[in-house]
Amino acid sequence: MNDPLKNALEQLKLTWMLENCDRELAEASRKQRSHYETVVRLLTGENEARKARAVQRRLRAAKLPMIRTMENFDWEWPEVINREQIRHLFTFNFMREKANIVFIGNVGLGKTHIAAALAAAACERGFTVLFASAVDIVNTLAAAREPADFRKTLRRYTRPDLLLIDELGYLPVDRVGAELLFQVLGKRYEQAPTVITTNRVFGEWAITFANDATLASAVLDRVMHHCETIVIKGQSYRMKDRIDRG
């Protein structure tokens, strides 16, 4: 490449400017833009492109099971859902307050959809996010047998600005699994918020945590100290077509 401008842009890794400088300069000449306006347009384009790439990196790192938004959420299906409470979550005040969010409801009511939409929006806001099922967290930590490996794996769940634990309580965990989940929640307590989706009300969490009421109480103490609870009631959305046909 013999063009000094393009050589400099390539060395500075200004990718968007490199790819668009010819078009922008030609358009600037045609529309008689000032040098200042042209430079601003080039820098703005580069900045926006970098932001978009950063969002995509955060989305990939978040390990979302699906990309969801609230625009296609069926608010009319659940029999009980607090629409304004959920909308307020997307102000992300809970991030500043390091408050947890717990979605409680039966299967097929959109808890994971809302959690995934919240995670995607958090990535767009610049937060680091990780989405994982409770069972995957337990299995991954249990597989890290060496102390150094365990510490590294535990940091995977404690480091993100926002952790989403999906399907807590759908499958019971043994004593070891319960203690592993306790470690994750204990490390994040008052340090970073955690979003949890579960089919069990708080009074049933001992069943999830190896039928250990003491351990469940310790978990609840940390989760509920700074927490917003969102209860969703109704029939599974997966039954909708069957019900409609009926």
N, C-alpha and C positions, 0 to 999 in steps of 0.2 A: 504494500500500500504506500503510494508516493505522496498522498495528500497529507500535508503536515497537520491539518485540523483533525482529520480522521485518525491519524496516527496517535495524536494526543488523546483523543476521546477513547480510543481502544486501550491505551496504556492506563488511563484513569478509570477504566471499566465503566464508562458512562454509556451503557449499552443502548438505552432508548435514544439518546442524543445521536449516537453513531448511526443508528438505523433510520433516524428521521431528519437528520440535519439537511440533506439535499432537498427534501420536500419543504421543510420549514423555510430554508433560505430562498427557494424559488417562490414560495408563497409570499414571503416578506417583500421580495422585489416587486412582485405583481401587485400587491396591495399597498406598497410604499410604507411598510411598517418601519418604525424607527429601530436603530440598533438596540436600544434599551428594551423595547417591546419584544424583539426577536430573541434576545438573550433570556428574558423572563419566561417566554413561552417554552424555550428549550429546557431551561432548568426546571420549570413546573412539570413538564412532561416527564423528565427523568425522575423527579421526586415522586410523582404519582405512580410511575411504573415500579419504582423500588418498594413503595408501600404495598402495591398489589402483590408483588412477589413475596414480600414478607408475610402477608396474610396467607398466601398459599402454603408457605413453609409451615406456618403455625397450624393450619388446618391439617396438613399431612402428619405433623407431629402429634396432633390431638387424637389420632386413631379413631375418628368418629365412625360408627357403623353405617351412618348415612348422613347426607347433608340435608337438613331440614330448615324450613323457615316457618314463621307463624302465619304467613299469608295463606297457606293452604291447609291450615288446621281447622277442623270441623268443630266449631264452638257449640253447635247445636246438638251434637250427639251425647255428650255426658249429661246425666241428669243433674249433677251438682258440680259446678266449677266456678271459681271466682276469677272472672276474666280480668278485672282491674288489678287484682293481686298479682296475677301472672304478668300482665303488661308492665307492672311496676318493676318486676325483676330486670327488665331490659334497660332500665336506667343504670343498672349495676351499682346502685348504692350499697348493696350487700357486699360487694368486693371491697369497698373502702372500709366498711365496718367489720370485715372478716367474719361475716355471719354465714352460717350454713343454711342450706335449703333442703327440705325433705318433702318429696312428692309421695303421697300415700294414696293407693287405689288398686283396684283389681286389674288383672291383665286386660290389655286391649283398650285402654282409655286415654292413651296419648301421653303417658308420663315420659317415655323415652323420646318421643317426638319433641316434646317441649324442652327436655334436657338437651337434646342434640341441637335444637335451634338456639338455645341459650349458649351452648358451647361455641357454635359457629359465630354467633354475634360477638362473643368474648374475644375470639381470634381476630375479628375485624377491628375490635377496640384496642388491640395490641397486647392482650393478656396471653400468657402461655397456658395451655389447657391440655388435660389428658382425660380421655374417656375410657372406662374399663368396667367390665362386669365384676361383681363381688367375687364370683367363683374364679375368674381369671386372675384377679389380684392374689387370692389365696394360693392358687396353683403356682403362679409365677414366683411368689415369695418362698413357698415351700420347696421349690426346686433349687433355690439358691442355698446350697448347703454350707459352702465355705463362708466364714465370717465376712471376709472382704467382699465376696460376691453378694452376700445378703445385704450389707450396708449400701452397696451400689444399687441394688434392686429396690431397696426401700426408698432411696432418694428419688427414684423414678416417680414414686407416688407422692412424696412429700414436697418435692421441689416446685411443681407447676403452680402458677398463680391460682388456678382453679382445677380441682379434681372432681370428676363426675363418676360416682359409683352406681352402676346400673344393676337392677334386679337383686337388691339385698333382701334376703329372706325367701326367695323363690326356691332355693335349695338350702337345707340346713348344712352347717359346717361343723366339723368336729372341734375338739378343744384347741388343737393346734391352729386350725384355721381361724377360730374365733379370736385367739390371742394375736394372730398376725393382723387381722382387721383392726383390732384394738390399737396395735402399734401405729398403724397408718393414721388412724383418726386421732390418736394421742399426739403424734408428732405435728399434725396440722392444727391442733387446737390453739386458737387465738393467734395463729401464724398466717393461715390462708384458708379461704372458705372451701367447703366441700358440698357438692350437690348429690343427693341420694334419692334414687327411686326405689320404692318398696311396696309390696303388697300387704305388709303387716303394720297394724297400728302399734304405737310405742309399747303398749301393754303386752304385746306378743313378741317383743324382741328377744326375750330369753330363749324362745324356741330356736331362733336363728343362731344365737350365740351359745351353742352346745348345751342348751337347757341350764345354763349357769346364770342364775339371777344376779349374783354379785358382779360378774363380768358384764352382763347386759346393763346393769345399773351404772357401772363405770363408763361404759360407752355412751349411754344416754346422757350422763352428766356432761360429757364433753360435747356431744352433738347438739344438745338442746340449750346449752348455756347462752349461746348467741345463735338463734335459729328462727327461721320462718317456715311454718308448716303449711303445705297446700294439699287439701284433701279433694280428691276427684272421685265421684260416684257414678255408677251406671253400668250398663251392659257393655261387653266387649265390642269394639268397633268391627272386629273381624266377623261378628255375627250379623252385621248390618244388612248385607245382601240377602241372607237367609230370612231375616225378619221382614225385609221389604217384600220378598217374594211371597211370604206367608200372608 
